[in-house]
Amino acid sequence: MRTLLLAALAGVTLVPAPAFAWGGRAHAVIDRAAIEAIPEDGPTFLRAYEDYIGASASLPDSWRGNDQNFSKIEEDPNHGWFREQFTWLRPIPRSRYEFVIALYKHYEAIKDTDPATAARTNVRWTGTLPYAAIEAYQRIVVCMRQVRAAKTQGEDASVAERNCTFDVIRLGHYIGDGANPMHDSVSSDGWRGPNPHGYTTDRSVHGRFESRFVDGIDLTVADIAPRIPAPARTSGDMFDAVLAYLDTSGDKVGEVFALEQRDAFANFADKDVRAMVYERTAAGAAMLRDMLCRAWAESAAPPAKVEPSPIDFANPRFNPETGSAPG
């Protein structure tokens, strides 16, 4: 309530425009391309579910309707990562709830001196995409262990496989969103803040890039498959890898606005916009493919023993503000 009052006094609009990344076409293409690029030593069982995953690629967007208030409150932030909004927060917390609490503490610290900034110091204006991605990723590791166990025991693995596909749909959507620079900047729906280059503030820029142009060029898996690099056998921290992936994408947001500035979105033959779409969707497919392969490799080992439990008060990293130790 206090946030709403401050917003009213400052004359700001609290509700950011919903960002439905890439439309249905590019999300489906990213997911399909990722699955088709899985090598033979990866989770090849997902190939049997490619049609289902591709057809459901935009499912997480359907959980964000204004009439689904509980679902919307939880799901909306999962589709963005507006880095300009939390440059003061380093390192990025390894806990969704520590991140939320850090935002609120910063809001409390600036609400009287800078109410306009404070009104946007919350998950609605920062996003929680990397947390949604890593949460889905870890659930995939679990269900892939179940797939392996069923096959090892000579049992039907189809239920475990179908369980996996649901979180593949979720992970694929968030990674697909992250591939789009417009989802990694507070300028998602028109340039916000200092604007020395005179970029558009028109909110339609988002849809004109990711949906109208992508649909206009009839993007297909064949367009990006040759652009997907060979599988990366990553062994580092996956959360850090997701953050780096989002940084790489977010660094390109100025390029997107520069293309719009010369009216390139209106020309479906424009080679530069096509190159941006191809490169970004190929990057999304590569990241998704590599995360699925990494999850499959992790699933070959039994769960790591973590003692004491993350929710044990005796854990040296236990945070009483969240009731758990961070990841």
N, C-alpha and C positions, 0 to 999 in steps of 0.2 A: 504493500500500500504506500509506504514511504517512497519507494522507487517511482511509482506512478505519479505521486504528487510532485516530486522533484522534476519529473519529465514534463508535467503540465506547466510548472512554473518556468522551466527553461525553454518551453516551446519546441520540444523535440518529439519525434515520432518513435515510439518504443518498438514497434513490431517491424522487423526487417521483412522485406518481400521474400516469399518462399522461393528457394532456388532448386528447381527440379533439373538436375544436371543431365546434360547430353540428350534429353528426351529419351524415348524408348529405343530408338534405333541404335545409337552409339553404345548404350549400356549393353544391349544384346550382342552387338558386334564384339565389344571388349570381352565379355564372358565367353562367347563361342571361340574367339581367337585364342584365348588363354587355354581353354580346354583342348583345342586342337593342337596346341603347341606343347602339351605335356609329353615329356620323353618317355621311353618305354620303362625306365626304372622309377617312374613317378606314379601318382594315383590314377592309373589308366582306367579304373572302374568308372570314373566320372564321365568318360566318353559316352557311356550308355545313357547318360542323363543330360546330354548337351541340349537337346531340344527343350526339355523341361526347364533347365536353368536359363537358357536364352529367352524363353517365353516369359519367365518370371523375373527377368533382370531388373525391372522397375518396381517390383513389389514393395520395397521399403518406402517408396514415395507415397504409396497408397495409405500408409499409416499416419499421415500428417495432415489430414483434413481438419478444418476448424471445428467440425462437429465431434471429433474424436479427441477431446481435450486432454485426457490423461495420456493417451498414446502420443499425441502431438507434442506435449511438453517434454516427453522423454526422447522422442525420435528426431524432432526438428534439428537440434544442434548436431546430431550425428552426421549431417551432410555437409558440414563446412568446417573450416579451420582458418579463421581470420587473424592472421599473425600480427597485423599492425595493432591489434587491440590488447596485446599482452607482451609487448617488448620488454616490459619491466620484470617479467617473470622468468627467471633462469636459475637452475635448469627447469625444464618442463616436468612437473610432478609425474611420478609413475603410478598415479592413482587418479581415477576420474573424480573421486570425491575430494581428494586433496586439491585438485585443480579448481573445483567449484568453490571450496572454502577459501582458497587463495584469492579468487576473484572477489568474493564477498568482502574479505578483509580489505582489499584495495578499494572497493566501493566505499566502505565505511571511512577509509582514510581520506578520500577526496570528495565526498558527497557535499560538503559545505563549501569547499573552495572551488570546485569544478563540477557543478551538478550536471552539466551537459555530458561530460565524459563519464561521470559516474552512472548515468542512466543507461549507458551502453557497456558497462563493466559487469557483464553477466554472460551466461552460456548462450543466450540468444544472439549475442553480438560477438562471440568468440568461436563458437562451435566446439564440438567434442569428437571430431572425426577420427583421430588416431586411437582414441579409447574404444570407440565402436569397432574399429578394424581389428585391434589386437584382441578384444573380447571374442569376436567371431572367430578369429584365427585359433585361439586356444580351445574353443569348443570343437573346431574342426580336428585338432590334434586328438582330442578325446574320442570323437566318433570314429576317426581313422584307426585308432587302437582297437575299437570294437569290430571294425571291418576285418582287420588282421586276425583278431582272435576267432571270429566266426569261421574264417577261411581255414585257419590252422586246425580248428576242431572239426572241420568237415561239415559245418552247419551253414544254413542259408544266411548269406550276408546281406540280403537285399534290404532288410529293415534298417540295418546300420548304415548302409549306403544311402538310403533315402534320407535318413537323419542328417547325414553329411551334406547332402545337396541343399538343404534349407539354409545352413550357415554359409555354404559356398555362395548362395544367392545374396545373402547379407554382405559377406565380405566383398564379393564382386561389385556390389553397388557402391559401397563406401570407397573402395579403391578406384572404381570408375569415376566417382565424384572427385576424388583427390587428383586424378589425372587432369582435370579441367582447371586451368589457372583461376577461373572465375569463382571457384569454390575454395580458394586458398587466399582470399583477400577480402577485406571489408568493402572493397569496391566491386563486389559481386554483381550489384544491380545498378551500375553507374558509378563514375569516379567519385570518391568521397575524400574530403580533406584537401590539403594544398594541391593545386592543379596547374603547375607551371606549363604543361604541354597543352592545356586546353582540351583535355579528353572529355568525351561526352558524359553527362550526368543522367542521360535518358535511361530509365530502368529497363527499357526493352532490349538493351544491348546484350543482356544475358541470353535471352531466348533467341535473338537474331543470330548469335554465334553458334550456340550449342544445339539448337533444334532446327531453326529455319535453314541455316546453311548446311548442316549435316544431312537433313532430309533432302535438301536441294541437290546435293551431290550423290545422293543414294549410296551412302557409305556401306561397304560390305567387308566381310572378313578378308576377302581376296585383296582388298586395298591395303590392309595393314599387315597381313601375314608375313610378307617379305621384309617388313620393317621391324619385326620383333627380333631382338637379339637372342643369341643362344642362351640356354638356361644358366642362371647364376647360382652357383653352389654356395650360398651364403652360410656363414657360421657365426656371425656376430649377433648382437642383441636385436631382436625383431622389432621391438618398439622404437628403438633408435633408427632402424632402417625405414620404418614408416614415416617418422618425422623428417628424415632426410629426403624421402620421396616427395613429401608434401612441400618441402622447401624448394626443391628443384622445380616443381610445377608452379608454385606461387611466384617464383622469380620471373616467370614469363607473362605475368598479368599485364605489364606495360606494353608488351609486344601485341597482345590481343587488342588493347585499346588503340594502339597506333594503327593497326590494320583497319579497325572500324573508322578511324578518323579520315582515312582516304577512301571511305565508302566501299571497301573491299568486300564486305559481307553481302552486298547487293549483287555481286558478280560471282555466280557459282563456278565460273571457269578460273577465278583468281588463284594463281599457283601458290601464292604465299599463305593464304588462308587454308587452302587444301593441305599444304605442307604442315601447317600448325595442327590441323585436325588429325592428320595421319600420324604425326609424331606423338601427339599427346595420347591418342587412343592406343597406339602401339605400345607406348610406355605403360599405360594402364594394364593392357593385356599381359605384358612381360612381368610386371610386378605381381599381378594376381597369379599367373602361372608359377612364378618363383616362390610365392608364399605357400601355394598348395603343395609344391614339391618339397619345400622345407617342412611343412606340417607332416607330410607322408614320411619323411626321413625321421622326424622326431617321434612319430607314432611307433616306430620299430623298437624303441626303448621303453622300458616300464616307467611309470610316473616317478619323477624325482622325489626323494624323501625330504620334506621340508620340516625341520624341527627347530624350535617349536612352531606350531601352526601360525599362519599369518594373523589369526584372530585370537591368539593366546596373549594375554597381558604380559607374559614373560618374554615374548619375542623382543629382542633389543631394538627393532625398528617399529614396534607397535606405536601407532598414532592414536591417542585417545579421542581425537576430534573426529576420526573416521571409523574407529572401532576395528582397525586392521593395520597390518604392515603393508606398505606399498609393494607393487610388483617388482 
